[in-house]
């Protein structure tokens, strides 16, 4: 599944000045695999598909893109979204049960 993350890259240009640039990282997620008798287990991971500056006039040098650091940020982003989704589903379930409880209470009057 392809996802995006907005983050900031920083590097030093040829004059030694620090450059900061907002970027959009496109990445794919892989949930992993528990393994079986034939295929070994594979951990969950992300794959960076592309890094684009928000300001299209900026050119990002290759040395400024730390794929390992970006992959870590993307894993954290994906994990945070999974937790938010679980919390949302739990809230919806609680609301559904509360509504069901109210309906049953009204029937019992």
N, C-alpha and C positions, 0 to 999 in steps of 0.2 A: 504494500500500500504506500503510495507516494504522499509525503507530507512536507510542510515547509516550516521553517523556524526563522525568525528575524533576530539577528544578533549584531554585535559590533566587532570588527577586526581593527587591530592597531599594528602599525609597523613604522619603521624609520625609512624615509626616502633617501635618495642619493646625497642630499645635502645634510642629512642627519636630523632633519625635522621629523617630529612625530606626526603620523597621519592616522586619523581615526575615520572609519567608514562603516556606515550601517549596511548590512548585507542580508540577503535572503538566501537561506540554505535549503535546497531541495534534497530530501532524503527518502529512501525506502526503508521500511521496517520488516524485520524477519523475526517471527515469534520464537523460533528455535524448534528443537525436536528432541524428545526424550530418548530416542534411540530404541533399537530393537536388536534382535539376534543378528541381523544382517548389516544394518546401517548404524554407525556410531552416533551418540548424542551430539547435538549442535546447540550452542547457547544462543539466546536471543541477541540480535545485533542490528545495527543500522548500516546502510551504505550511502555515502554522500554521492548524490547525482550531479549536483552543480552548486556553485556559489556565485551569486550575482550582486553587484552593488545596487543599492536603492537609487543612488544618484548615478545615472548612466554615463555621466561625464567623467567619472572616476575609473581609472584602470587599476585593478588589484594585481600587484606582482605575485608570481607563483610562490615566492618564498614567504609571503604573508599569510598564506592559507595553510594552517596547521590542521590537516585532516583528522588526526587523532583527537585533538582538542575539540574540534567541531563535532566529531562523532560522539564524544562524551556528552556535549551539550544536547545533541539530538536525542541520545538515549534518555537523558534526564527529562527532556520535553515530552517524549513519548510516554515515559513512566508517569509523569505528572498528569497527562491526559487520561491514562488508564485509571489512575486513582480517582480523578474527577468523575469519570464515567461510572465507576463503581459506586461512588457516593451519590451520584444522581439517581442511579437505579435503586439504591437503598431508600432514598427519600421518596421516590415515586411509589415504591412498594409500601412504605409506611403510610403515605397518604391514601393509597388504595385500601389498605386494611382499616384505616380510620374511617373512611367513607363507608365501607362495608359495615363496620361496627355501628356507625350512626344510623344506617338504614335498618339494621336489625333491631336497634333500640327503638326506633320509631314504630316498627311493626309490632313490637311487644307492648306498646302503650295500651 
